[in-house]
């Protein structure tokens, strides 16, 4: 459906294929995963590997501690990737 919308709204086929190529390749704009986010994900992965291999302390093996830590990481990723105020909705400009 999204591809059909791009084909319907584009002025030319060149514009449509350019938009589809940008959607597939990431396109211009801010990157979703920057260096701090990748470092945070690597830290979480290393802690999970330590827990699964039995190297981590016993209190870190608790499912509640792990769930809380992963929730905090997801919240940090969500808040850290906030791009700012959204652009004005285009359909209000008719």
C-alpha positions as CSV (number, residue, x, y, z in Angstrom):
1,X,0.0,0.0,0.0
2,X,2.9,2.4,0.8
3,X,4.5,1.8,-2.6
4,X,1.1,2.4,-4.3
5,X,0.8,5.7,-2.4
6,X,4.3,6.8,-3.6
7,X,3.4,6.0,-7.2
8,X,0.0,7.8,-6.8
9,X,1.4,11.0,-5.3
10,X,4.6,11.5,-7.3
11,X,4.6,14.0,-10.1
12,X,6.8,11.7,-12.4
13,X,8.0,8.2,-12.4
14,X,11.5,9.5,-11.8
15,X,10.3,11.2,-8.6
16,X,8.5,8.0,-7.6
17,X,11.5,5.7,-8.1
18,X,13.7,8.3,-6.3
19,X,11.4,8.2,-3.3
20,X,11.2,4.4,-3.4
21,X,15.0,4.2,-3.6
22,X,15.4,6.6,-0.6
23,X,12.9,4.5,1.4
24,X,14.9,1.3,0.7
25,X,18.3,2.8,1.2
26,X,17.6,5.0,4.2
27,X,17.5,8.2,2.2
28,X,18.5,11.7,3.4
29,X,17.8,12.8,7.0
30,X,19.0,11.9,10.4
31,X,20.3,8.4,11.0
32,X,18.2,6.2,13.2
33,X,21.1,4.5,14.8
34,X,24.0,6.7,15.7
35,X,27.2,5.9,17.6
36,X,25.8,6.3,21.1
37,X,22.8,4.0,20.3
38,X,25.1,1.4,18.8
39,X,27.3,1.5,21.9
40,X,24.3,1.1,24.1
41,X,23.1,-1.8,22.1
42,X,26.6,-3.4,22.3
43,X,26.6,-2.9,26.1
44,X,23.2,-4.6,26.4
45,X,24.4,-7.5,24.2
46,X,27.5,-8.0,26.2
47,X,25.6,-8.0,29.5
48,X,23.1,-10.5,28.1
49,X,26.0,-12.7,26.8
50,X,27.6,-12.6,30.3
51,X,24.3,-13.5,32.0
52,X,23.6,-16.4,29.6
53,X,27.1,-17.8,30.0
54,X,26.9,-17.6,33.8
55,X,29.7,-15.0,34.3
56,X,27.4,-12.3,35.6
57,X,26.6,-12.1,39.4
58,X,23.5,-13.9,40.6
59,X,21.5,-10.7,41.2
60,X,21.9,-9.8,37.5
61,X,20.4,-13.1,36.5
62,X,17.0,-12.2,38.0
63,X,14.4,-11.8,35.2
64,X,13.0,-8.7,36.9
65,X,16.4,-7.0,36.9
66,X,17.0,-7.9,33.3
67,X,13.5,-6.7,32.3
68,X,14.0,-3.4,34.1
69,X,17.4,-2.9,32.5
70,X,16.1,-3.6,29.0
71,X,13.1,-1.3,29.6
72,X,15.5,1.4,30.7
73,X,17.6,0.9,27.6
74,X,14.6,1.0,25.3
75,X,13.4,4.2,27.0
76,X,16.9,5.7,26.6
77,X,16.9,4.8,22.9
78,X,13.5,6.2,22.4
79,X,14.2,9.5,24.2
80,X,17.7,9.8,22.6
81,X,16.3,9.4,19.1
82,X,13.7,12.2,19.4
83,X,14.3,14.4,16.3
84,X,12.4,17.4,17.6
85,X,9.0,18.9,16.7
86,X,7.3,17.2,13.8
87,X,6.8,19.0,10.5
88,X,3.4,20.6,9.8
89,X,1.0,18.1,8.4
90,X,0.9,18.7,4.6
91,X,-2.8,18.1,4.1
92,X,-3.8,21.1,6.1
93,X,-2.3,23.4,3.4
94,X,-5.1,23.1,0.8
